[in-house]
Amino acid sequence: MSIKVILITGASSGIGEATARRLAADGHQVVLGARRIDRLKALAEELIAAGGAAEFQELDVTDLESFRAFTAGAHDRHGRIDVLVNNAGVMPLSTLDALRVEDWNQMIDVNLRGTLHGIASVLPIMRAQGYGHIVNVASTSAYRVDPTAAVYCATKFAVRAVSEGLRQENTDVRVTVVSPGFTRSELTDRGGDPDVRAAVQAASDELAIPASAVADAIGYAIAQPANVDVSELIVRPTAQR
Ligand SMILES: NC(=O)c1ccc[n+]([C@@H]2O[C@H](COP(=O)([O-])OP(=O)(O)OC[C@H]3O[C@@H](n4cnc5c(N)ncnc54)[C@H](OP(=O)(O)O)[C@@H]3O)[C@@H](O)[C@H]2O)c1
């Protein structure tokens, strides 16, 4: 298998961290991005100590210049970018009538605008290379809407829509949407209505699959030959309705 230069956003915890572990173990060069650089540094050191190739750079996906600098740094160091995993996300849930407008804007900024910033940063590079792969992490909430999750679902439906448009417009760049169900991570640790958060945490504690299960799906899509586009994968607990 060829070694790829793979950028992963939201690599400081949960699915991003598990994806970094899986792809580094597969022998790839991983470039870790997130805001908590202490976490990224510790993870990169651990992966390198285990024989992997890892580096990190501070990244705020809501800031286009930050994303461009993250991408340009990796491109300068390695001369190419094979894969971007657009994974960073937040999920502060509440009913719409709670009017938590700041939470709505944060979900739009991180989940949707962040994904678009990633596309804007790597697409010119991948088009010039004549190859590349963008993996967007959506959710089962990209396929169904539930109370308290209207805005979160809207961002994830939008990520699917953008991904499908991106796929149709490009014949040499692969596009994959990976949509997890309940997965163990820090996603429900912060933000939103406290009662809703407690309820989602309880459901997650009962059902959640390990983040490595989603990482394995991402690894599978990346490992396919250049002319095989794994367009959409849904990975959820067997017991999740
Ligand atoms: N866990 C689930 O059940 C589940 C289900 C469906 C979909 N997902 C999706 O999976 C993805 C990963 O989430 P997770 O479950 O692994 O949760 P997590 O453990 O909370 O990880 C979220 C990651 O996003 C990063 N992030 C948040 N805001 C950011 C920003 N402005 N700039 C850069 N990075 C930012 C965080 O890093 P910093 O805070 O260090 O910046 C963190 O590394 C998300 O897109 C989420 O919507 C998760």
The ligand as an SDF file (V2000), in Angstrom:
LIG
                    3D

 48 52  0  0  0  0  0  0  0  0999 V2000
  -19.5360   10.8300   18.7260 N   0  0  0  0  0  0  0  0  0  0  0  0
  -20.6530   10.6430   18.0490 C   0  0  0  0  0  0  0  0  0  0  0  0
  -21.5870    9.9790   18.5390 O   0  0  0  0  0  0  0  0  0  0  0  0
  -20.7940   11.2090   16.6540 C   0  0  0  0  0  0  0  0  0  0  0  0
  -21.9000   10.7970   15.8990 C   0  0  0  0  0  0  0  0  0  0  0  0
  -22.0540   11.3260   14.6150 C   0  0  0  0  0  0  0  0  0  0  0  0
  -21.1300   12.2210   14.1120 C   0  0  0  0  0  0  0  0  0  0  0  0
  -20.0700   12.6050   14.8780 N   0  0  0  0  0  0  0  0  0  0  0  0
  -19.1320   13.5750   14.2990 C   0  0  0  0  0  0  0  0  0  0  0  0
  -17.8120   13.1040   14.4630 O   0  0  0  0  0  0  0  0  0  0  0  0
  -16.9240   14.2210   14.4240 C   0  0  0  0  0  0  0  0  0  0  0  0
  -15.9070   14.0860   15.5320 C   0  0  0  0  0  0  0  0  0  0  0  0
  -16.5530   14.2410   16.7760 O   0  0  0  0  0  0  0  0  0  0  0  0
  -16.2440   13.3030   18.0440 P   0  0  0  0  0  0  0  0  0  0  0  0
  -17.4510   12.4880   18.3060 O   0  0  0  0  0  0  0  0  0  0  0  0
  -14.9470   12.6230   17.9010 O   0  0  0  0  0  0  0  0  0  0  0  0
  -16.2290   14.4280   19.2180 O   0  0  0  0  0  0  0  0  0  0  0  0
  -15.0270   15.0720   20.0530 P   0  0  0  0  0  0  0  0  0  0  0  0
  -14.3080   14.0230   20.8130 O   0  0  0  0  0  0  0  0  0  0  0  0
  -15.6620   16.1910   20.8290 O   0  0  0  0  0  0  0  0  0  0  0  0
  -14.0630   15.6590   18.9280 O   0  0  0  0  0  0  0  0  0  0  0  0
  -14.3570   16.8450   18.2390 C   0  0  0  0  0  0  0  0  0  0  0  0
  -13.0740   17.4000   17.6760 C   0  0  0  0  0  0  0  0  0  0  0  0
  -13.3770   18.5900   16.9530 O   0  0  0  0  0  0  0  0  0  0  0  0
  -12.4140   19.5520   17.2810 C   0  0  0  0  0  0  0  0  0  0  0  0
  -12.9040   20.9230   17.0960 N   0  0  0  0  0  0  0  0  0  0  0  0
  -14.0050   21.5110   17.6240 C   0  0  0  0  0  0  0  0  0  0  0  0
  -14.0680   22.7970   17.2490 N   0  0  0  0  0  0  0  0  0  0  0  0
  -12.9830   23.0270   16.4590 C   0  0  0  0  0  0  0  0  0  0  0  0
  -12.4820   24.1660   15.7730 C   0  0  0  0  0  0  0  0  0  0  0  0
  -13.1050   25.3590   15.8140 N   0  0  0  0  0  0  0  0  0  0  0  0
  -11.3210   24.0400   15.0740 N   0  0  0  0  0  0  0  0  0  0  0  0
  -10.6710   22.8630   15.0380 C   0  0  0  0  0  0  0  0  0  0  0  0
  -11.0980   21.7480   15.6580 N   0  0  0  0  0  0  0  0  0  0  0  0
  -12.2440   21.8370   16.3720 C   0  0  0  0  0  0  0  0  0  0  0  0
  -12.0360   19.2900   18.7340 C   0  0  0  0  0  0  0  0  0  0  0  0
  -10.7150   19.7520   18.9930 O   0  0  0  0  0  0  0  0  0  0  0  0
  -10.3300   21.0570   19.8280 P   0  0  0  0  0  0  0  0  0  0  0  0
  -11.4070   21.2820   20.8280 O   0  0  0  0  0  0  0  0  0  0  0  0
   -8.9990   20.6870   20.4380 O   0  0  0  0  0  0  0  0  0  0  0  0
  -10.2000   22.1470   18.8050 O   0  0  0  0  0  0  0  0  0  0  0  0
  -12.0600   17.7610   18.7520 C   0  0  0  0  0  0  0  0  0  0  0  0
  -10.8070   17.2460   18.3870 O   0  0  0  0  0  0  0  0  0  0  0  0
  -17.7970   15.4690   14.5100 C   0  0  0  0  0  0  0  0  0  0  0  0
  -17.9300   16.0400   13.2130 O   0  0  0  0  0  0  0  0  0  0  0  0
  -19.1280   14.9320   14.9890 C   0  0  0  0  0  0  0  0  0  0  0  0
  -20.2110   15.7370   14.5830 O   0  0  0  0  0  0  0  0  0  0  0  0
  -19.8800   12.1010   16.1360 C   0  0  0  0  0  0  0  0  0  0  0  0
  1  2  1  0
  2  3  2  0
  2  4  1  0
  4  5  1  0
  4 48  2  0
  5  6  2  0
  6  7  1  0
  7  8  2  0
  8  9  1  0
  8 48  1  0
  9 10  1  0
  9 46  1  0
 10 11  1  0
 11 12  1  0
 11 44  1  0
 12 13  1  0
 13 14  1  0
 14 15  2  0
 14 16  1  0
 14 17  1  0
 17 18  1  0
 18 19  2  0
 18 20  1  0
 18 21  1  0
 21 22  1  0
 22 23  1  0
 23 24  1  0
 23 42  1  0
 24 25  1  0
 25 26  1  0
 25 36  1  0
 26 27  1  0
 26 35  1  0
 27 28  2  0
 28 29  1  0
 29 30  1  0
 29 35  2  0
 30 31  1  0
 30 32  2  0
 32 33  1  0
 33 34  2  0
 34 35  1  0
 36 37  1  0
 36 42  1  0
 37 38  1  0
 38 39  2  0
 38 40  1  0
 38 41  1  0
 42 43  1  0
 44 45  1  0
 44 46  1  0
 46 47  1  0
M  CHG  2   8   1  16  -1
M  END
$$$$
